[in-house]
């Protein structure tokens, strides 16, 4: 769960990937998708650019600025090993000042 986010703030999104035995593993592929409040979907792929960071074996993150007020929906998608899909949403409010 994320703290209250205000438009213009940066958010770190994290994912942990493990196999069926619970051991953290690196996937063959990793993608991150985020749908902004204006319905535009942005995608990021591990190894393409420098947006997704490998923090340790099986643990990855991406840092993005939440520029718009409204609800963002996001999804991490991996491929073998440790196939998984993790998704959620974040509500971003207007700045008070």
C-alpha positions as CSV (number, residue, x, y, z in Angstrom):
1,X,0.0,0.0,0.0
2,X,1.3,3.4,-0.9
3,X,1.1,6.6,1.2
4,X,-1.1,9.5,0.0
5,X,0.4,10.6,-3.2
6,X,0.2,14.2,-4.6
7,X,0.6,15.0,-8.3
8,X,4.2,15.7,-9.1
9,X,5.6,13.2,-6.5
10,X,7.8,10.3,-7.5
11,X,6.7,6.7,-6.6
12,X,8.9,3.6,-6.5
13,X,7.1,0.5,-7.7
14,X,8.5,-2.9,-6.5
15,X,8.1,-6.5,-7.5
16,X,9.5,-9.7,-6.0
17,X,9.6,-12.8,-8.2
18,X,9.9,-16.3,-6.9
19,X,9.5,-19.9,-8.2
20,X,7.0,-22.4,-6.9
21,X,9.4,-23.3,-4.0
22,X,9.4,-19.7,-2.9
23,X,13.0,-19.1,-4.0
24,X,13.6,-15.6,-5.5
25,X,14.5,-16.0,-9.2
26,X,15.3,-13.7,-12.1
27,X,12.7,-14.0,-14.9
28,X,13.6,-14.4,-18.6
29,X,11.6,-11.2,-19.2
30,X,10.0,-8.5,-17.1
31,X,7.6,-5.7,-18.2
32,X,5.9,-2.9,-16.3
33,X,2.7,-1.2,-17.5
34,X,1.0,1.9,-16.1
35,X,-2.3,3.4,-17.2
36,X,-2.5,7.1,-16.4
37,X,-5.8,8.8,-15.4
38,X,-6.0,10.1,-19.0
39,X,-6.2,6.4,-20.2
40,X,-2.7,6.5,-21.8
41,X,-0.8,3.3,-21.2
42,X,3.0,3.4,-20.8
43,X,5.1,0.3,-20.9
44,X,8.6,-0.4,-19.7
45,X,10.7,-3.5,-20.5
46,X,13.7,-4.8,-18.5
47,X,16.9,-4.3,-20.5
48,X,15.4,-1.6,-22.7
49,X,16.5,1.7,-21.4
50,X,17.3,2.1,-17.8
51,X,13.8,2.5,-16.2
52,X,13.5,-0.9,-14.5
53,X,16.2,-1.6,-12.0
54,X,17.3,-5.0,-10.7
55,X,17.7,-4.5,-6.9
56,X,18.8,-8.1,-6.1
57,X,18.0,-11.6,-7.4
58,X,14.2,-11.6,-8.1
59,X,13.6,-8.1,-6.9
60,X,13.0,-5.2,-9.3
61,X,11.8,-1.6,-9.1
62,X,10.9,1.3,-11.3
63,X,10.6,5.0,-10.2
64,X,8.0,7.2,-11.9
65,X,6.6,10.7,-11.4
66,X,2.9,10.8,-10.9
67,X,2.1,14.0,-12.9
68,X,-1.7,13.7,-13.2
69,X,-4.5,13.8,-10.6
70,X,-6.6,10.6,-10.6
71,X,-6.2,6.9,-10.4
72,X,-3.2,5.1,-12.0
73,X,-3.4,1.3,-12.6
74,X,-0.2,-0.7,-12.9
75,X,0.9,-4.2,-13.7
76,X,4.1,-6.2,-13.6
77,X,4.3,-9.1,-16.0
78,X,7.0,-11.7,-16.0
79,X,8.0,-14.7,-18.0
80,X,9.6,-18.0,-16.9
81,X,11.0,-18.9,-14.5
82,X,8.7,-17.5,-11.8
83,X,5.8,-16.6,-14.1
84,X,3.6,-14.1,-12.4
85,X,1.4,-11.0,-12.9
86,X,1.1,-8.5,-10.1
87,X,-1.2,-5.5,-10.4
88,X,-2.7,-2.7,-8.4
89,X,-3.7,1.0,-8.4
90,X,-2.7,4.3,-6.9
91,X,-4.8,7.4,-6.3
92,X,-3.1,10.7,-6.8
93,X,-4.5,13.9,-5.4
94,X,-4.1,17.5,-6.2
95,X,-1.4,19.5,-4.3
96,X,-2.8,21.6,-1.5
97,X,-0.5,24.5,-2.3
